[in-house]
Amino acid sequence: MGLRAPPLDDVHAAAEASFTDFGGWEMPVEFDSIRTEHAAVRETAGKFDVSHMGEIVVSGPDATGLMQRLTTNDATDLRPGQAHYAAITREDGVMLDDTVVYRLPDAVEGAYLFIPNAGHDEQMATRWREYAAEHGLDASVDNRTTEYGLIALQGPDAPSLLADETTLSLDELGRFEIATATVAGVETLVATTGYTGEAGYELVVPWDETGTVWEALACQPCGLGARDTLRLEMGFLLSGQDFDPDDDPRNPYEAGIGFVVDLDTEFVGRDALEGVDVEGPAEKLTGLSLIDRGVPRAGYDVTTPDGDHLGTVTSGTMSPTLGEPIALAYLDADEVEPGRMVRVVVRGEPKKARIRTTPFLDR
C-alpha cells in the first residue's frame, strides 16, 4: 500500500522539500534547514502542513456521552467554541492516543471534532462507531481526514499574519477556542491551539482549498523536523515515540499528562487509572539536560553514575533555542529528583546529564 499524500504534496515538491514517511503519510520533513525553520517559529512565524493528522466529527443526540466515555477529560465542560486536551485509553488505562477535542461552534448542536494522531484516524473512527453501536448511543461518527487539510501557523507574528487574511476578530478568541471564519476567502475553522509553545493557530481547511490558505500566509514553511525540535523543547508528547500501546504501553500519569484525567467522569480505563492515581506510577517521563557533549536519542539507556539502570530515553535532540542536548526518558519514579546527576549512555559512552523539570523552554 502506498503512502498517503497531503493536499499540498505538489507544492512541497516544487519547494524542494525533503520528505519522510510519518504514520503512513509522505510528509515534508525539511524545507530549508531545521535550525532555520525552528528559529522562524521562535522569532517570527512559520507554517506547517499537518494534514496527516486526523479529523473526526462526532454528532447526534448522544455525541457528548460518546466523547465522555472514550476520552479522559470532561466533555461536558466544553461549551460551543471551546477545546481541551485529552487522552484516549483502553480498559487497562494504557494510552491508545492523545488528542485535542473541539466542541464545534455554529454547527450541529453538540457536535465535536477531535484530532487523532497521524495514521490513527481509521482506528479511532472504528473505535467510536463500535462503542456507540455496542452501547446503543445515537451518534454519528464521520472520518473527514481526507476532506480537510490542516495548517499550523505558529510564532509571535502569527496573529498579525492571520489578521491580514481574515475578518475574524482574533483578539476575542481565547486560548483553546475555535471559530468559523474566512481565511484568504476560504471558509475555515480557526483554532487557537498548537504544538510549539508559541502563539498561533491551527486552521482546518477544505482539502481542495488548502493551497489557497497556505500561499496567503507569507512566512517560513516548516517541516516535521522543526516541529519535533519545537515540541521537544516544550516537553510535549509524540505518539509512537513517547508512548505506544504495543511497543511501550504507558498510562497518562506515567506520560506526565495526568492533568487531562478526570476521575469524576466515567470513561474507558477510569478504574485502572484510579488505582494509578492512588498508588502513583512506577515510572515517570522525565526531562534531562546533557552536560557532556553528545546528542541523546530514543533507546539510549539512562543510569546512575555507578552504572545502575534507571530508564530509557524516548526522545532527544540538540535544542536549537537553548544550544544544549535535551531528552525525555522514562525513569523509576522513586529516582526522579530535579537536579540529580545521572548518565545517558551515548554510543556506549556514559555522558553526564541532569534531571530537570519540563518544559525546557519558558513559554
C-alpha positions in Angstrom: 0.0 0.0 0.0 1.4 3.4 -1.0 1.9 6.3 1.3 -1.0 8.8 1.7 -0.2 12.3 0.4 -1.3 15.6 1.9 -3.2 18.2 -0.2 -0.1 20.3 -0.6 2.2 17.5 -1.8 2.9 19.1 -5.2 3.5 22.5 -3.5 6.1 20.9 -1.2 7.8 19.1 -4.0 8.0 22.3 -6.0 9.6 24.0 -2.9 12.2 21.1 -3.0 11.3 19.9 0.5 12.7 16.6 1.7 10.1 14.0 2.7 9.6 11.3 5.2 7.1 8.5 5.9 5.2 9.6 9.0 2.3 7.5 10.1 1.8 6.2 6.6 1.8 9.7 5.1 4.5 11.2 2.9 5.2 14.4 4.7 7.8 17.3 4.3 10.5 17.0 6.9 12.6 19.9 5.9 12.4 22.9 3.5 15.5 24.9 4.2 17.0 23.6 7.4 15.6 22.5 10.8 17.5 25.3 12.5 16.2 28.0 10.1 12.6 26.7 10.4 12.8 26.3 14.2 14.2 29.9 14.6 11.5 31.3 12.4 8.8 29.9 14.7 10.5 31.1 17.9 11.3 34.6 16.5 8.7 35.4 13.8 6.4 32.8 12.3 6.3 29.5 10.5 3.6 27.4 8.8 3.3 23.7 8.9 1.3 21.3 6.7 0.0 18.9 9.3 -2.8 17.3 7.1 -1.6 13.9 8.2 -3.4 14.5 11.5 -6.9 13.0 11.5 -10.2 14.9 11.7 -13.2 13.0 13.1 -16.6 14.7 13.6 -19.0 13.2 16.2 -22.5 14.5 16.2 -26.0 13.5 17.3 -28.1 13.4 20.5 -25.5 11.2 22.3 -22.4 12.8 20.9 -21.4 14.2 24.3 -22.0 10.9 26.1 -19.8 9.1 23.5 -17.0 11.6 23.8 -17.3 11.4 27.6 -16.9 7.6 27.5 -13.9 7.5 25.1 -11.7 10.4 26.3 -10.3 11.0 29.7 -11.2 14.7 30.1 -14.7 16.0 30.9 -16.5 16.6 27.6 -19.5 18.1 29.4 -17.3 21.0 30.4 -16.8 22.2 26.8 -19.1 25.0 25.6 -19.5 25.5 21.9 -16.3 27.0 20.6 -14.1 25.6 23.3 -11.4 22.9 23.2 -9.3 20.8 25.5 -6.6 18.2 25.5 -7.4 14.6 26.4 -6.1 11.0 26.3 -7.8 8.0 24.8 -7.3 4.9 26.9 -8.2 1.3 26.8 -9.6 -0.6 29.8 -6.3 -1.2 31.5 -5.5 2.6 31.4 -2.9 2.4 28.6 -3.0 5.3 26.2 -4.0 4.5 22.7 -3.6 8.1 21.6 -3.7 11.7 22.8 -6.0 14.2 21.1 -7.5 17.7 21.1 -11.3 17.7 21.4 -13.1 20.7 20.0 -16.8 21.4 20.6 -17.8 22.9 17.3 -19.3 26.4 17.1 -22.3 27.3 15.0 -22.7 23.7 13.8 -25.0 20.8 14.7 -25.9 21.1 18.3 -23.5 19.1 20.4 -21.1 18.3 17.5 -17.4 17.6 18.3 -14.3 17.5 16.2 -11.3 15.5 17.6 -7.8 15.2 16.1 -6.2 11.7 16.3 -2.5 11.4 15.5 -1.3 10.5 12.1 -2.3 7.1 10.9 -4.8 6.6 13.8 -7.9 8.1 12.1 -9.5 4.8 10.9 -8.7 3.0 14.1 -10.3 5.8 16.2 -13.3 6.2 14.0 -13.9 2.4 14.2 -13.5 2.5 18.0 -16.0 5.3 18.3 -18.6 3.6 16.0 -18.3 0.2 17.6 -18.6 1.6 21.1 -21.7 3.6 20.1 -23.3 0.5 18.5 -22.5 -1.7 21.4 -24.0 0.7 24.0 -26.9 1.9 21.9 -25.7 5.5 21.6 -27.3 7.7 19.0 -24.3 9.4 17.5 -22.8 9.7 14.0 -19.0 9.3 13.6 -17.5 10.8 10.4 -13.9 10.3 9.5 -13.2 13.5 7.5 -9.4 13.2 7.3 -9.4 13.3 3.5 -11.9 16.1 3.4 -9.8 18.6 5.3 -6.3 20.0 5.2 -4.7 21.2 8.4 -2.3 24.1 8.6 -0.5 25.1 11.8 0.6 28.8 11.8 2.8 29.4 14.8 5.1 32.1 16.2 4.9 35.6 17.7 4.0 37.1 14.4 1.2 34.6 13.7 -1.6 36.8 15.0 -0.7 39.7 12.7 -0.2 37.4 9.7 -3.5 35.8 10.1 -5.3 39.1 10.9 -4.3 40.3 7.4 -6.2 37.4 5.9 -9.3 37.1 8.0 -12.2 39.2 9.1 -12.3 37.2 12.4 -11.6 39.3 15.5 -8.6 37.3 16.7 -8.4 39.3 20.0 -11.7 37.9 21.0 -10.5 34.3 20.5 -9.1 32.9 23.8 -6.6 30.1 24.2 -8.0 26.7 23.2 -11.0 28.1 21.4 -12.3 27.5 17.9 -14.4 29.7 15.5 -15.6 29.6 11.9 -14.1 32.3 9.7 -13.0 33.2 6.2 -9.2 33.0 5.7 -8.0 34.2 2.3 -11.5 33.8 1.1 -11.8 30.2 2.2 -14.3 29.0 4.9 -12.1 27.8 7.7 -12.2 26.6 11.3 -9.6 28.7 13.2 -8.4 27.2 16.5 -6.0 28.7 19.0 -4.2 25.5 19.5 -0.7 24.4 18.6 2.3 22.1 19.3 5.2 24.5 19.6 4.7 26.6 22.7 4.3 29.8 20.7 1.2 31.9 20.0 -0.6 30.6 16.9 -3.4 28.8 15.2 -4.4 25.6 13.6 -6.6 26.0 10.5 -9.0 23.3 9.3 -9.5 24.0 5.6 -11.4 22.2 2.9 -9.0 19.8 1.2 -9.0 21.3 -2.3 -8.6 24.8 -1.0 -5.7 24.2 1.4 -3.3 25.6 -1.2 -5.1 29.0 -1.2 -4.7 29.4 2.5 -1.1 28.1 2.5 0.0 30.6 -0.2 -1.7 33.5 1.6 0.3 33.0 4.7 3.6 34.8 4.0 6.1 33.1 6.3 8.7 30.3 6.5 7.4 26.9 5.5 8.4 24.3 8.1 8.7 20.6 8.1 8.2 17.8 10.7 11.9 18.1 11.7 11.4 21.6 13.2 8.0 20.5 14.5 9.8 17.8 16.5 12.5 20.1 18.0 9.9 22.7 18.9 7.6 20.3 20.7 10.5 18.6 22.5 11.7 22.0 23.9 8.2 22.2 25.4 8.2 18.6 26.7 5.1 17.7 24.5 4.5 14.0 23.8 5.0 12.4 20.4 2.7 9.4 19.8 4.6 6.3 18.7 7.7 7.6 20.3 7.0 8.8 23.9 4.1 6.3 24.2 3.0 3.3 22.1 0.3 0.9 23.2 2.1 -2.0 21.6 5.8 -1.3 22.0 5.9 1.0 25.0 2.5 1.0 26.8 2.1 4.0 29.1 -0.7 5.5 31.1 -1.3 9.3 31.3 0.2 9.6 34.7 3.5 7.9 33.5 3.5 10.2 30.5 3.1 13.3 32.6 -0.4 14.3 31.4 -2.4 13.2 34.5 -4.0 16.7 34.4 -6.2 15.5 31.5 -7.6 12.6 33.5 -10.9 13.5 35.2 -11.7 10.6 37.6 -15.1 12.2 38.3 -16.2 11.0 34.9 -16.9 7.5 33.6 -14.6 6.7 30.8 -13.0 3.5 29.4 -9.9 2.9 31.6 -11.1 5.0 34.5 -11.0 2.3 37.2 -7.4 1.3 36.2 -6.3 4.9 36.3 -7.9 5.5 39.7 -5.5 2.8 41.1 -2.5 4.5 39.5 -3.6 7.9 40.9 -3.7 6.4 44.4 -0.5 4.4 44.2 1.5 6.6 41.9 3.1 5.5 38.6 6.1 3.1 38.6 7.9 5.3 36.1 7.6 9.0 35.0 8.5 10.7 31.8 11.4 13.0 32.9 13.4 15.8 31.4 17.2 15.5 31.0 19.8 18.0 30.0 23.2 16.7 29.0 26.2 18.4 30.4 28.8 16.4 28.4 29.0 16.6 24.6 26.7 14.3 22.8 23.1 14.0 21.5 20.7 11.7 23.3 18.5 9.6 21.0 15.5 7.3 21.6 16.5 3.9 23.1 19.6 5.2 24.9 20.0 3.9 28.5 19.9 6.2 31.5 21.9 5.1 34.5 23.2 6.3 37.9 26.8 7.5 38.0 27.6 4.0 39.2 26.1 2.4 36.1 22.8 1.2 37.7 20.0 1.2 35.1 17.3 3.9 35.7 15.4 4.0 32.5 15.4 4.7 28.7 15.3 7.8 26.5 12.3 8.1 24.3 13.0 11.5 22.6 16.2 13.5 22.4 17.7 16.3 20.3 20.1 19.2 20.3 17.9 22.1 21.3 18.2 24.8 18.7 17.0 27.5 21.1 19.0 26.5 24.2 22.0 25.2 22.4 22.2 22.1 24.6 21.2 18.5 24.3 17.9 17.7 25.9 15.8 14.5 26.2 12.8 12.8 27.6 13.2 9.5 29.4 11.0 7.1 31.5 12.8 6.8 34.8 12.0 5.0 38.0 9.5 7.3 39.8 11.4 6.9 43.1 14.6 8.1 41.4 13.3 11.3 39.9 14.6 14.4 41.6 15.2 17.6 39.8 18.9 18.5 39.8 20.1 14.9 40.3 23.0 13.9 38.2 22.7 10.8 36.1 24.3 9.4 33.0 23.0 8.9 29.4 24.8 6.2 27.5 25.5 7.7 24.1 27.1 5.2 21.7 28.4 3.2 24.6 29.8 6.2 26.5 28.2 7.4 29.7 27.5 11.2 29.4 26.8 13.4 32.4 23.2 14.7 32.5 21.0 16.4 35.0 17.3 15.7 35.7 15.2 18.7 35.3 11.5 19.7 35.1 9.8 20.4 31.7 9.2 22.4 29.7 12.8 23.0 28.9 11.8 26.4 27.5 9.9 29.0 29.4 6.9 29.9 27.3 
